[in-house]
Each structure stands twice: as C-alpha cells, then as structure tokens.
Amino acid sequence: MVIPGIYAAVSALRLAGRRVNQTAHNLANASTTAFVPRRVDQADVAGGGVQAAGTTPLGAGPVVPTERALDLAIDGPGFFVINDGAGGQLYTRAGNFVINAEGQMVDALGRSLVPPIEIPQEATSIRVTSTGQVQALADDGTVLAEGQIQTAVFGNAASLEPVGGNAFRATRASGPPVTAEPGTPGHGRIVSGALQASGTDIAREMVNLTIDQRSFEANLRSVQTFDDMLGSVLDLKA
C-alpha cells in the first residue's frame, strides 16, 4: 500500500507542477499578440497514478483595431506562413509585420513571409485587402508593386508544435498545411489595421494557478506522509 501510494502521489505532484508551469506561461503571455493559452490534460496510469497527456489550446483572443496598415489579423481559420531561416516553414497568427532593410515584409522576429513580399523604398503607403493582396502605393495612388499573402490551415491545428517566437511547426498529428489565399473556403479573411489579442483570461488563469498550487502542496504532503509510513515499516522490520 505504501509504495503504490508514494507512486500515485508523486505522479500527481508532477502533474500539478506541470500545470503550474503552464498557467504561469499563459499569464506571462497575457499581452503577447495572438497568443493562444493551453491547458495540460491528464490521463490515468495503469496501476495507479496520473500523467500529463499533452495540452489543449484554449480560446483565441479578439481582433483589436490598431490603425496600422501592416498590423494584420486573420478573421477565421488559418495561419500566416513564415520562413524559419533554415529552408523550412513555420506558422503564426501574429500579424504585426514590418518592412526590413531589404524591403521584405517580416514578422517581429525578422522572419519573412512565404512567399516573400517586397515593398519598394519609394512606396509611401501600403494597402492590404481582405483576400491578402498587398499593394505598395506611391503618393498619387499608383501601384508600385503587388504581392499575395497565403494562409495555411490544418486538419488538426491543435496538434501543431509550438517552437517559440509565437510560431508553430507542422507535425504528423496536425497533418500537412493546406495553403490558399485568405477568403478561400476554409480560410479566414485578413483584417488590416488590427491584431489578434492574447487569448489569456487573467482571472481564469489566476484561479487555476491557486488550484494547481494547492494540489501541488497537498500531494507533497502526501509524499511526506507515505515516506514517514515507509520509515516506520522499515524500523519495525529492523
């Protein structure tokens, strides 16, 4: 009884610790553009105990106007496709784009869109349509250059792998990306001059943090109690 009890308490302790870390991560990204908080799921273990069974994304944040032309949000399903810098692709909902020194549209970390979009230096304004067409304009409204944003959707977007920098990588479980112009069936439309806010609900996360901390403390006390019992048993046998 003592050894299985210790195992069950330790497994619950680990799960509570994992949940505390995830909740802290959610809270730390309460102001991160397009951040989607996640919940740690649990599963029973044969023979007793519990374990983390991956994470489930919670709700996305609202679309908030910014009035900045290169701030883009996706109203509906889809991800912007960006270059990972090593010949591969990443996917993000964070659309706070800028123009780099080479005239390319890049995200906040300097990762260019796929396919790349170049803006001439002489352009004085940029227009982005709901279908992802990007137009670089001169003072008189002349179109100097055009590009087309592509968005990607997945059969199981919840299984995308977070890789940091507010981006994700496709996995076998997510399925391959299906890319198309925004507004295509199954793909959301682009909202220019707006960003998707973080989906973190601070009140909910604070409640979860309190619950998970109490669970961690309770299971720690259980481990200590079972340890004391085990010590007493060994003393009796001695």
N, C-alpha and C positions, 0 to 999 in steps of 0.2 A: 504493500500500500504506500510506503514512504517513497520509494524510488519512482513509481509511476506518478505520484503526486508532485514530486520535485520536477519531473519532466514536463508535466502539464502546466505547472506554474511558470517554469522558465520559458516555455513556448508562448504563453500568454504575455509574459513580460517582454519578450522580443517583439511581439505583435504590437503591444501598446507603445513601445519605443519607436517602432516604425511609423505608427500613426501620429505620434507627437512630432516626429521629424517632418512628415508630410504636411501636417497642419501648419507648422512653422514656415515651411516653404510656401504654402499658399498665402499666408499672411505677409511674408516678405515680398510677394509679388502683387500686392493689392493695387499698386499703381502701375504695373507693367502692361504696356499696350498688348491687347489681345490674349493675355494670359488666361488659360483655362485651368482652374484648380482641379485636383484629383483626389479621390478617396481611396484609401487602402482597403481592399477586400480581404475577407478571411475565409478559410476552409478548415474543416475538421481533419485531424490526422488520425489514421488508423491506430488504435491502441491508446488513444487519448491525446489531448492537446490540440492546439490550433496553429495555423501558419498563415502568412500573408499569401494571397492568391492573386497577385497583380494589383493594378489600380484601375479605377474607372473615372473618366473625365466627368466633371460636373458641368453645370450650365455655363455657356459663354456670356461675356459681358455685352452691354448695349452698345449701339453705334452712337458716338458722340460727335457733333459738329466741331470742327476746328477752323474752318475757313481757309485752310492752307491747301493749295491745289495738289501738292504731292503727298498729302495725307490721304490714304485710300483704305476703305473698309469693304469687306465682302458681305453683302446683304444676302445671306443664304449659304448653301454648302460651298466648300471649296477652299483651296489654299493657294497663295502666291508661290510660284516656283522660283527658287533662287539657287545660285551656284555655290557648291560647298568649298570651292577653291582647290579641289583635287580631282576635278573631272566628273564629279557626281552631282546629284541634285538633293536639295533639302526643300522643305515645305513649311510655310509660315502663314499665320493670319495677321501678323503685324505689318501694317502697310505704311509705316512712317518712313517714306523714301526721301532720298536726297540725290543731288547730282554730284558725282565725284570729279576729280581733276581731269579725268579723261572724257568727261561729258556723258558718262553712263548713269542710268538710274540704278541706285544701290540702296540696300536697306541700312539700318542704323549701324550695322557692323561692317559695312562696305561690301556686302555680298550682292553681286549683280543679278538682275532678273534673267530668267531663261524663258524665251530667247531674249538676248540683250536689247536694250532700248537706248539709243544715243540721242542726246539733245545738243544741237549746235550752240556754240558760245554766243552767237548773235541773237539767239532767241530771247525774247523779253517776257514771255508768259507761256504757260503750259496748260493744255486742256485735256482732261481725261473723261471719256464718255462712260456710260453705264455698261457698255459692252467691252470696255477695256482698250479702246482705241486712244492712243496717246498722240497728241499733236503739239509740236513746238511752233510757236507763233511769233511773228515779227510785230513791231509796233502797229503797223497798219492792218494786222489781222491775217497777213499772208502766212500760209502753212509752209514752214521751212523744212520740217521733217516729220515723219509719222512712224509709229511703232504699234505693236499689238501685244497687250498683256494676255498671257494664258493662265488659266487656273486649273488646278488638279483636284479631282475627287477620288475617293477610295471606297471600296466595298465595305471596309470595316475601319473607319478612320480612328476609332477608339484604340486600335492596336498599333498606331504609329509610334515609333520610338523617339522619345524626347532626347535631343542631343545637346541641349544648352543653346543659349543665344536666341531663345524664343522660337526655335525651329525643331522640325521633326524629320525623321528618316523613314522611308517605307520599309516594311517588314513582310515576311511571308504571310503573317496573320492579317495584316492590313490589306493585302492584295496590291497589285500594281496600280500606279497612278493612271487615271483617265483624264487627259488634258483636252481642253477646248476653250473657246472664247467665253468670257463671262456672259451670262444670259442664255447660253445654250441650255436645253433641258437638263436638269440635274445640277446645274452650276448657278451659283448666286450672281447677282449683278454688282458692279462696282459703284460705290458711293464715294465721289470725290469731295475733298474738303471735310473728311470725317475719319475717325479712327474707332476701332472696336476697343472698348474699355476692358479692363480686367474683369473676369467673372467672379473674383473672390468676394464672398459675402462675409464681411469682417465679423458681424455679430454671430453668425453661424459658426465660423471658424474659432472664435473665442470660446464658445460653448463646447465645441468639440475638443479644443485644447484642454479645457478644465476636466472634461470627462476622461480623456486619454491619460492625463497626468494622474488622476485619481486611480485609474485602472492600473497604471504602472506601479504606483505606490502600494496598492492592495496586493498585487502579485509579488512584489518584492518582499512584503511582509510574509506572504505565504511561503516563499522560498526559505526565508529565515526560520519560519516555524518548522517546516519539514526538515531543515538542517539540524535544528535542535532535537527533533524527534529521532533522527538518524543517529545523532551523537549519543542519545540516551540508550538506544537499542544496542549500539556497539559497546557502550560501557557495561550493559547488563551481560553481554556475551563474554566480555573480558573477565 
